[in-house]
C-alpha cells in the first residue's frame, strides 16, 4: 500500500519533535504536558506508517491524523512560550 505524502514527510519531523522534547526537558524550559504532546506525536507518525504498511485498516489514518493534530498543538504551545518570554505581562505585582 502506498504511503501518502504526509507520512513520508513525518519521518523528517519526528526527530525534530523528539529533539525539542528532550531539550525542553533537560533545560526545564517547557511544561511537562508540552513535552508529552511532542513525544506522543513523534511516536504517532511512524506508528501510523508502520500500521499502514502491515495492515489495511483505517486505524493507521486515525493515528496519523492524531499525530498531526498533536504536533500542531505542540508547535502552538512552544510558539506561545517563546512569545510570552519576549513580551512579559505589563501587570507587575507590588512587593
C-alpha positions in Angstrom: 0.0 0.0 0.0 1.4 3.4 -1.0 2.1 5.9 1.8 0.7 9.3 1.4 2.9 12.4 1.3 2.4 13.5 4.9 3.6 10.1 6.1 6.8 10.5 4.1 7.4 14.0 5.5 6.7 12.8 9.0 10.0 10.9 9.2 11.7 14.3 8.9 9.5 15.9 11.5 9.8 13.1 14.1 13.4 13.8 15.0 12.7 17.5 15.4 9.8 16.7 17.8 11.8 14.3 19.8 14.8 16.8 20.0 12.5 19.6 21.0 11.0 17.4 23.8 14.4 16.3 25.1 15.8 19.8 25.0 12.7 21.2 26.8 13.0 18.5 29.5 16.7 18.9 30.0 16.6 22.7 30.3 13.3 22.8 32.1 12.0 25.4 29.6 8.9 23.6 28.6 6.0 22.3 30.7 5.7 18.6 31.0 2.5 18.4 29.0 4.1 20.1 26.0 7.0 17.6 26.2 4.4 14.8 26.5 2.5 16.0 23.4 5.7 16.2 21.4 6.7 12.6 22.3 3.3 11.2 21.6 3.1 13.0 18.3 6.6 11.8 17.3 5.7 8.2 18.1 2.3 8.6 16.3 3.7 9.4 12.9 6.0 6.4 12.4 3.5 4.2 14.2 0.9 5.2 11.6 3.2 4.4 8.7 4.1 1.0 10.1 0.5 0.2 10.8 -0.5 1.2 7.3 2.3 -0.9 5.7 1.3 -4.0 7.7 -2.4 -3.8 7.9 -5.2 -2.4 5.8 -7.3 -0.6 8.3 -8.5 2.9 9.0 -6.7 2.9 12.3 -3.5 4.0 10.6 -5.2 7.0 9.1 -6.7 8.0 12.5 -3.3 7.5 14.2 -1.6 9.8 11.6 -4.3 12.5 11.9 -4.0 12.4 15.7 -0.2 12.7 15.4 -0.6 15.7 13.1 -3.1 17.3 15.4 -0.8 16.8 18.4 2.2 18.2 16.6 0.2 21.3 15.7 -0.8 21.7 19.4 2.9 21.3 20.4 4.0 23.9 17.8 1.4 26.4 19.1 2.4 25.7 22.7 6.1 26.3 22.0 5.3 29.4 20.0 3.3 30.8 22.8 6.1 30.1 25.3 8.6 31.9 23.1 6.2 34.8 22.6 5.4 35.2 26.3 9.2 35.2 27.1 9.6 38.1 24.7 6.6 40.1 25.9 6.3 40.0 29.7 3.0 40.9 31.2 2.6 44.6 31.8 0.9 43.9 35.2 3.7 43.8 37.8 2.7 42.6 41.3 3.5 45.1 44.1 6.0 43.7 46.6 
